[in-house]
């Protein structure tokens, strides 16, 4: 079990690093053509934070309602820090709608986990 938790936590750290690395790309779409940026970013935000919730949830050794809410709040913290980081990247800005979509993805993952795991 400890070995499994180690790998889940290692994957969680890599996933978070990937989220922050991708959010530091200046002016996405400027250096390479992308069709519909709004739709692509919406889907990427959803996938990133849906998976992030599960990784946070699985990284806890206990599984209860407090862990569900803790995982959600940690997702929102990462989302906020990611948006704050973008204030310092050329062509990027703090987007409240991204926080909203990240939260929706985490809430859906939380609901799915609640239904399947409890």
Buried (B, 14 or more C-beta within 10 A) or exposed (E): EEEEEEEBBEBBEEBBEEBBEEBEBEEBBEEEEEEEEEEEBBEEBBEBBBBBBBBBBBBBEEEEEEBBEBBBEBBBEBBBBBBEBBEEEEEBEEEEEBBEBBBBBBBBBBEEBEEEEE
